[in-house]
Amino acid sequence: MSTVERRESESSRKWKQTRRDFREQLHRRLWGGGQPWTFRRRRVASLLVVAIALIVTAWTSQSLHAALMRSSVMTGWTLLVCVLMLFAIGIRRRIPILPLGTMSTWTQVHIFTGLFAAGVFLMHVPSIASGQLIADGWLEGTLSFLFLAVSASGLYGLIASRRLPARLTAMGSQPRYDQIAWHREQLAARASERLDSLTSLESQTVLGEFDDQYLRRYMESPLSWSHRLFAHSFRRRRLVIGLNELHRYLEDDGKEVANELSGLVRLRDELDTQHALQWRLRAWVAVHAVMSTALVGLAIMHTIHALQFVES
């Protein structure tokens, strides 16, 4: 064997080994290499099942259409079953004592059934092919809008249920939602108490004016809607900067009180952020449940109406 042939043979062996190592590494990453099923493996397997189910549904729909049969009946029934399955998780949440499986399993089934239902919805609504997401007619149009709204809220809930609890945990203490108003009142009372403890007349005047104009309104006000929706810290930063700028006009006792007030403002802002994050989760659950209930009702009405049309 010549030198050139030996080099080509060695290069070929290295290339085959590289491809083999890559396949084994990819297999270990996706499937765990024979280890117990991890979250990643379950997620990949679930996505594959959803993809295969959508391919089979699309092939069946096209076969029925080619045979001059109503493929919309098949996709409609499939979509109704999916909607009822998605609605079942709300019922499962209200009866946790029954042996119906864990909430984690139900949540995963809910997520991937929702993905499958979204794909079937694209097949079922013919107007989507022309770029019209909302179907014609008040019943079909409302049903299309509700399905898209529920799907969007479900996507938001999927993201929020993973990010918001992590943000709450990173903030440290987590007061109960129904006790946040009491904690807010305690912070406002503490701020008033520290202002009343001032002995220097100049500090009383400077901090008293600041309290009348800015601080008291912030400490005693309820959670604003802008903070509830976006969880910003604009007012906290302005108040802390304002208190720091007052140091040049304060005596020693006033500077100490101003620093404590800055700390109370930060605690109030943290409390408002926790309130906003917890409110978002609660509001999402309520809105998603209401829209899902309306979706199920309209879907059943649409099915009855469609069956009457098919029979006629």
N, C-alpha and C positions, 0 to 999 in steps of 0.2 A: 504494500500500500504506500503510495507516494505521500510526501509531506503535505501536499495540498488536500489530498483525500482525508488524511488523518485530521487536519484542521477543520475541514468541513464536517466530518463525523463528530468531533468534539463539540463544535459549535451547535450542531443539531441536538446533541444530548443535553447541552446546557439549556437550549431553548425549550426542549420538552420538559426538563426539570423545572424551569421557571414557570411554565404554564401549569404544571402539576401542582407546584407550591401555591400558585395564585388561586387555583380552584379549591384546594384544601383550606386555604385561609378564608376565602369567601364563604365556603361551606360552614366553617367554624363560626364566623361572624353572624351568619344568618340563622344557623340551626343549632349552634352551641356545641358542636363536635361530640354528640352523644351524651352530654350533660343534661340534667333536668331542664324542662322547658322554662325558659326565661321570658320576661315580658317582651323582649325583642322578637323571640321566636314566635310567640303567640300572635304578636302584631303582624309579622310577615305572613304567617299562615292564614290569619283572618283576611288580610288584604288579597291573598291569592284566591281564597274561597269566594270573596266578593267579586273579583275580576272574572273568575270562571262562571259564577252565577249570572253575571251581566252578559257574558258572551253567549251562554246558553239561552238566556231570555231573548237577546237580540236575534239570534239565529231562529228561534221558534217564531218570533214575531214576523220576521221576514218570510219564513216558510208559509205561515198562515196567510200573509198578504199575497204571496205568489199564487196560492191556491184559491184566491178570491174569497177568503174568509175574513171575518172581522178580527184582526189582530188586536184592536183596541180593547176588546172584551177580555182577552187574556192578560194584557198589561194592566188593565183596570182592576181585575180581581187580584192580581199580584200586588198592586199598589195598595189596595184596601187592606189586604192581609198584613202588609208591612206597617201601615199606619196603626192598625190595631195592636200589633206587636210593640211598636214604639210607645203607644199609649199605656201598655201594660206595666211599664216600669214605674209610672206614677202610682198605679194601684199597688204594686209591690212595695213601694216606699211607705204606704199607709198601713200595711199589715206586716210589720217586720218579724212578728213572733212566729209566723207560719213557716214550716220547712220548705221554702220555695227557692233555695239557693242563696248565695251571697249577693250583696249589692254590687260587689266588684264584678262578678260574672254578669249580672244583669246590665251593668253600665257598659261593659264591653260589647255585649249583644246589641244594646241600644245604639251604640256608636256605629258599628259596622252594618247593622240593619238600616240605619239612616243613610249611610253611603249607598247601599244597594237601592234603597227607595228613591234616592235622588237620581240615580241612573235610569231606573224604570220610569220615573216622571218625565225625563227627557224623551223616552221612547213613546210615552202615552199621549203627550200633548203635541199634536201635529203642527201647531203654529210656531213652535220653537225653531223648526227648520228654516222659517222665514224671518227669524229674529224677533218674534213676538212671544214674550214669556207669559203674558197674561192671556188666557183664552177668552173667546167671545162669550157674551151672555152673562147675566148677573150672577147666576149660580156657579157656572164654570169659571168665570173671571174671579169671583170672590174666593173660590176654592184654590185656584192657581196662586192668587196673592197670599192666602193663608199658608199654603204649602211652602212657598218661598220664604215667607216671614218666619215660619217655624224652623225651616232649615237654617236660615241665617242666625236665629237665636240659639239653635243647637250648636252651631259652629262657635258662636261667642261663648256659650257655656262651656264647651270643650276646652277653649283656651283659658277662660277665666277660672275654671275649677282647678286648673293646674298652676296658674300664676298667682292668683290672689291669695290663696292659703299660704303659699311660700312667702309672699310679702308680709302677711300678718305674722307669720312665725319669726321672720327676720327682725320684726319690730320689738320683740321681747314679750312683755306682758300683754295679755289679750283680755280686756274686760268683757263681761257678758253684754250682749247687745242691749238688753233691757235695763242695764245699769249705767250706760254711758252718760245719760242725762244727769244722773246723780254725781258721777265723777266730774262732769263739767261744772256743776254748781259748787262742788268742793274747791275746784281750782279758782273760780271767781271769788269765793269767800276768802280763800287764802291770800289772793292779791289785795283785796280790800283790807284785810287784817294787817298786811305788811305796810301798806300805805298809811294806815292809822298809827303805826308804831313809830313813824318818823318824829324826831325831836327837833331837827334843824328847821327853822322857819323858811329858809331859802329852798331847801330840798322839798318841803311840803308844797311850796308854791309851784316849783318847776314840775315835779312829778304829779301834783294835783291837776294842773292844767293838761298835762299829757294824758292823764287818766280820763278826764272829762271829755276830751276831744277824740281819743283813739282807743285807749286800752279797755275801758269799761264796756264800750260797745262791742268789742271783739270778745271779751271774756264772757259776757252775758248773752250774746246772740246765739241763736240756734245754728245748726249746720247749714251753710249756704248750698243752694242747688249747684252752683259752679264747682264747689269743692266736692259735692256728692257725686257729680258726674265725671270730674277730671282729677280730683284729689291733688290740687295744687297747693303751694305754700307761699303764695304771693303776700298775703297779709302778715303771716308770721315773719317773713324776711323784712318787710317794711317796719314792723313794730320793733324787732330786735335791733335793726339799724338805728331807728329813732332813739331807743333807750341808750344805745352806746354813744350816740352823739350828745346826749344830755349830760354825760359824765363831766364835761368841762364846767358845767354850771352847778354841780352838786358837791356837798360836803361828803365826808367819809361815810357817814351813815346812809346818805342818799345813794352813793355809788353801790353800797352793799345791797340796798333794797332794789336798785335798778337791775343789778345782776340777778337777784332772785326773781324779779318780775320777768326778765328774759327767759329764765328757766321755766317759769310757769307758762309763758307763751309757747315755748317749744313743747311742753307737755300737752297744752291744749291743741296744738297743731297735730301732734301725734295721735291724740285721742280722736280728733276729727277725721284723720286719715283712716284709723281703724274703723270708725263709724261708717265712713264712705265705702270702704272695701266690703265690710259685712253687709251693708245695705245693698250693694250691687249684686252680691250673691243671692240675697233674699228676693230682691226685685226680679232678677232673672228667672228664678224658680217660679215665682208667681206669674209673670208674663208668659213664660214658656208653657206653663200648665194651662192657663186660660186659652191661649191660642191653640194648643193641642186639642183641648176639649172641643173647641169650635170646629177645628179641622176634622175631627172624627165625626161630629154630627153632620157637617156638610158633605163629607165623603159618603156617608150612608145615604143621605138624600140624593146625591148624584148617582150612586149605584142604582137606587130604586128607579130613578128617572131614566137612566140609560137602559136598564132592563126592559122597561115599558117600551122604549123606542125600538129596541132590538126585536122584541116579540111582535111589534106591529109591522 
